[in-house]
């Protein structure tokens, strides 16, 4: 799986919430949840502002917003729930079949999100952002692998046993014959099994490094 951290300027495409955040450039909006509905989008947002009723009134006046409800307010924080028309930035997520990791941070028009998906889905998402004209910046891109994504179950068992028994150490505490005996196969079969597993590991490592 690939793990992408990126920033995107949703205010550039008239995303109403992103545009609203530009009116409070020193304030961070934390989007706790966004859910697509039959008619658009449902969201819950937390903002560190003292005037909860004021910002809710401002939001209700926005044409894209269908409703806005104050869930919590005190002298430091506001939590509100909204329903609105679908935004281009969220529609790009839906088209790519990706769910962000919440909360998603919004500051001065820019969303900062963490996404986990296949490389193919993430590439599709970035293509969607480009297609609708949403500027973005990639903060980091990393990959993680489950052993089953690279090796067969048998190869994983052999490789882990080889490491644990010291086969790959400089002094080689375990010989190929001893390793083969552990799995009740001959030396030739063990050698071929190790070579296939090692080839997969090295090939995947080089591909990842190239990416």
C-alpha positions as CSV (number, residue, x, y, z in Angstrom):
1,X,0.0,0.0,0.0
2,X,1.1,3.6,-0.6
3,X,0.8,6.3,2.0
4,X,0.4,9.9,0.6
5,X,0.6,13.1,2.5
6,X,-0.4,16.1,0.4
7,X,-1.7,19.7,0.5
8,X,-4.3,20.9,-2.0
9,X,-5.6,24.4,-2.6
10,X,-9.3,23.8,-2.7
11,X,-10.1,27.5,-2.6
12,X,-8.7,27.7,-6.1
13,X,-11.9,25.9,-7.3
14,X,-14.4,27.8,-5.2
15,X,-14.8,25.1,-2.6
16,X,-17.0,27.1,-0.2
17,X,-15.4,25.7,3.1
18,X,-11.9,26.3,1.8
19,X,-12.9,29.8,0.7
20,X,-14.4,30.5,4.1
21,X,-11.2,29.4,5.8
22,X,-9.3,32.2,3.9
23,X,-11.3,34.7,5.8
24,X,-9.7,33.3,9.0
25,X,-6.0,32.9,7.8
26,X,-4.7,32.4,11.3
27,X,-7.3,29.7,12.2
28,X,-7.2,26.0,11.5
29,X,-10.4,24.2,10.5
30,X,-10.3,20.4,11.4
31,X,-12.7,18.4,9.2
32,X,-13.8,15.5,11.4
33,X,-15.9,13.7,8.8
34,X,-17.3,14.1,5.3
35,X,-20.0,11.7,4.0
36,X,-21.5,11.8,0.5
37,X,-25.3,12.0,0.5
38,X,-27.9,11.6,-2.2
39,X,-28.0,15.3,-2.7
40,X,-24.4,16.3,-1.9
41,X,-22.2,16.3,1.1
42,X,-22.5,16.0,4.9
43,X,-19.6,17.2,7.1
44,X,-18.6,17.9,10.6
45,X,-16.0,20.6,11.3
46,X,-14.2,21.8,14.4
47,X,-12.8,25.4,14.5
48,X,-10.9,27.2,17.2
49,X,-13.0,30.3,17.3
50,X,-14.8,32.0,20.2
51,X,-17.9,33.1,18.2
52,X,-19.8,29.9,17.2
53,X,-23.1,31.5,16.3
54,X,-21.4,34.1,14.2
55,X,-19.6,31.7,11.9
56,X,-22.7,29.4,11.6
57,X,-24.7,32.5,10.5
58,X,-22.0,33.2,7.9
59,X,-22.1,29.6,6.6
60,X,-25.9,29.6,6.3
61,X,-25.6,32.6,4.0
62,X,-23.4,30.7,1.5
63,X,-25.4,29.6,-1.5
64,X,-23.8,26.2,-1.8
65,X,-24.8,25.3,1.8
66,X,-28.2,23.7,2.4
67,X,-28.0,23.6,6.2
68,X,-25.7,24.3,9.0
69,X,-26.2,23.2,12.6
70,X,-24.2,24.3,15.7
71,X,-23.2,21.1,17.6
72,X,-21.0,22.7,20.3
73,X,-19.6,26.1,21.2
74,X,-17.6,27.6,24.0
75,X,-15.2,30.5,24.4
76,X,-12.5,28.7,22.4
77,X,-14.0,26.1,20.0
78,X,-16.9,25.7,17.6
79,X,-18.2,22.4,16.2
80,X,-20.8,22.5,13.4
81,X,-22.4,20.1,11.0
82,X,-23.3,21.1,7.4
83,X,-24.9,19.7,4.3
84,X,-24.0,21.3,1.0
85,X,-23.6,20.7,-2.6
86,X,-20.8,18.3,-3.6
87,X,-17.4,20.0,-3.9
88,X,-14.9,19.3,-6.6
89,X,-12.2,18.4,-4.1
90,X,-14.4,15.7,-2.4
91,X,-15.7,14.5,-5.7
92,X,-12.1,13.7,-6.8
93,X,-11.8,11.4,-3.7
94,X,-15.1,9.6,-4.6
95,X,-14.0,9.1,-8.2
96,X,-10.7,7.6,-7.0
97,X,-12.4,5.4,-4.4
98,X,-10.2,6.8,-1.6
99,X,-11.2,7.7,2.0
100,X,-8.9,10.2,3.8
101,X,-7.6,9.7,7.3
102,X,-9.5,12.1,9.6
103,X,-9.3,14.7,10.8
104,X,-8.3,16.6,7.7
105,X,-6.7,19.9,8.4
106,X,-7.8,23.0,6.5
107,X,-5.8,26.3,6.8
108,X,-6.2,29.4,4.7
109,X,-7.7,27.5,1.7
110,X,-5.4,24.5,1.8
111,X,-6.4,21.1,2.9
112,X,-3.7,18.9,4.4
113,X,-4.6,15.2,4.1
114,X,-3.2,11.7,4.6
115,X,-4.3,9.0,2.2
116,X,-3.6,5.3,2.2
117,X,-4.5,3.3,-1.0
118,X,-2.9,1.4,-3.8
119,X,-0.4,3.3,-6.0
120,X,-2.9,3.0,-8.9
121,X,-5.8,4.6,-6.9
122,X,-3.5,7.4,-5.6
123,X,-2.2,8.1,-9.1
124,X,-5.8,8.3,-10.3
125,X,-6.7,10.7,-7.5
126,X,-3.8,13.1,-8.5
127,X,-5.0,12.9,-12.1
128,X,-8.5,13.9,-10.9
129,X,-7.1,16.9,-9.0
130,X,-5.2,18.0,-12.1
131,X,-8.3,17.5,-14.3
132,X,-10.5,19.8,-12.2
133,X,-7.7,22.4,-11.7
134,X,-7.0,21.9,-8.0
135,X,-3.3,22.8,-7.3
136,X,-1.6,20.3,-5.0
137,X,1.7,19.7,-3.3
138,X,3.0,16.2,-2.4
139,X,4.5,16.3,1.1
140,X,5.6,12.7,1.2
141,X,4.9,9.4,-0.5
142,X,5.9,6.1,1.2
143,X,5.1,2.5,0.7
144,X,4.5,-0.4,3.1
145,X,4.2,-4.1,2.2
146,X,2.7,-7.1,3.7
147,X,4.9,-10.2,3.1
148,X,2.1,-11.8,1.1
149,X,2.3,-8.9,-1.4
150,X,5.9,-9.8,-2.3
151,X,6.5,-13.5,-1.3
152,X,4.5,-16.7,-1.3
153,X,3.7,-18.1,2.1
154,X,6.4,-20.8,1.6
155,X,9.0,-18.2,0.5
156,X,8.2,-16.1,3.6
157,X,8.7,-19.0,5.9
158,X,12.0,-20.0,4.4
159,X,13.4,-16.4,4.3
160,X,12.4,-15.7,8.0
161,X,13.9,-19.0,9.1
162,X,17.1,-18.3,7.2
163,X,17.4,-14.9,8.9
164,X,16.6,-16.2,12.4
165,X,19.0,-19.1,12.2
166,X,21.9,-16.9,11.0
167,X,22.1,-18.1,7.3
168,X,22.7,-14.5,6.1
169,X,25.2,-13.6,8.8
170,X,28.9,-13.1,7.8
171,X,29.9,-16.1,9.9
172,X,26.9,-18.1,8.6
173,X,25.7,-19.9,11.7
174,X,23.4,-22.1,9.6
175,X,24.4,-23.9,6.4
176,X,22.2,-24.5,3.3
177,X,22.1,-28.2,4.2
178,X,20.8,-27.4,7.7
179,X,18.2,-25.1,6.4
180,X,17.1,-27.7,3.9
181,X,16.8,-30.3,6.6
182,X,14.6,-28.0,8.6
183,X,12.1,-27.9,5.8
184,X,12.7,-31.6,4.8
185,X,13.8,-30.8,1.3
186,X,17.2,-31.3,-0.5
187,X,19.9,-28.7,-0.9
188,X,19.1,-28.0,-4.5
189,X,15.4,-27.3,-3.8
190,X,16.3,-25.1,-0.9
191,X,18.8,-23.1,-3.0
192,X,16.2,-22.5,-5.8
193,X,13.6,-21.5,-3.2
194,X,15.9,-19.0,-1.6
195,X,17.0,-17.6,-5.0
196,X,13.4,-17.0,-6.1
197,X,12.5,-15.3,-2.8
198,X,15.7,-13.2,-2.9
199,X,14.9,-12.2,-6.5
200,X,11.4,-11.0,-5.6
201,X,12.7,-9.0,-2.6
202,X,15.5,-7.3,-4.6
203,X,13.2,-6.6,-7.6
204,X,10.6,-5.0,-5.3
205,X,13.2,-3.0,-3.5
206,X,14.7,-1.6,-6.7
207,X,11.2,-0.8,-8.0
208,X,10.3,1.1,-4.8
209,X,13.6,3.0,-4.8
210,X,13.1,4.0,-8.5
211,X,9.6,5.2,-7.6
